[in-house]
Amino acid sequence: MLKIITLCGGIFMSDKSKIKLNKEKKEEMISAIKDYFLNERDEELGDLASNLMLNFIIEELAPEFYNQGVYDSYKYMNERTEDLLSIQIY
């Protein structure tokens, strides 16, 4: 079971398939979605539409970003480990 808790950022992952946001972070993201649609598309989105958009992003798109972050971290750590092994004294 994967457990990631970022209290300051308001993002919680209690298992591999579910991301939970605290109330403040969720409201901030909903506001950002509403601002984006207003500024970029000249459309006013209500709370319901913005909430549905956020849920779609969390459920459908966020896992791909998360997986890419895990892969990038894995790759970075492997490269650093190889660097560490290169300084061995034989």
N, C-alpha and C positions, 0 to 999 in steps of 0.2 A: 504494500500500500504506500502510495506517495503522499507525503505531507509537506506542503510548503505554506508557511504563514509569514506574511509581510504585514505586520501590524500598522506601521506608519503609512504604507502604500494602500492599505485597505483591500489587498487581494489575498484570497484564501483558496488553496487547492487541497481538498481533503482526500481526493482520489484522482485517478488518471482521467476521468471523463467530466468532472464538474468543477467549474470555477465559481466561487462565490465572492461577491463584493460586499463590503460593509455599506451601510445606508448612505454615508457621506460620499464615498467614492462613486457609488451608483448614480446619485443625484448629479455629481460633477460630470460624469460621462454622458448622462442624458442631456444635460445642459450643453455640453460640447457638441453633441449630435444636432441639437436644435439650432445652435449657432452656425454650424457648418452648413446646414441646409438653407438657412436664411441668407448667409453671406455668399455662398457659392452657387446656389440654385434659385435664390430669391423665392423660396418656399417656406412657409411657416408650418412646422410640425408640432403637434400637440404632445403632451406627456405620454399618451398611450402609444402613438406611432413611434416616438423616440425610444420608449421602453422596449417595444417589439424589435426595433432595429438593433438595440444593444443586445437583447437576448439572442438574436440571430448571429451577431458577431461573436458573442461568447460561445455559443454552441457549435457553430459551423466553421468559423474562421480562426478563432483564438488557438485551438489545439494545434493547428499547423504552425503558427508563430512560435508557440511553446516548444514544439518538437524541433523546429529549426534552431531555437536557442539552446536546447539540450545538445543537439548535434554539434553546433559551433563550440560550445563549452568543452565537449568531449574531444573534439579535434584540437582545440587550443591546449588542453591539458596534455594530450599525447605529444604534441610538438614540444612543450616545455619539458616533459619527462625525457624525451630524446636528447634535448640540450643538456639536461642534468647528467645523463649517462656519458656524454662526451667529455666530461671533465674528470673521469675516473683516472686514477694513477695505477698503472699496471706493473 
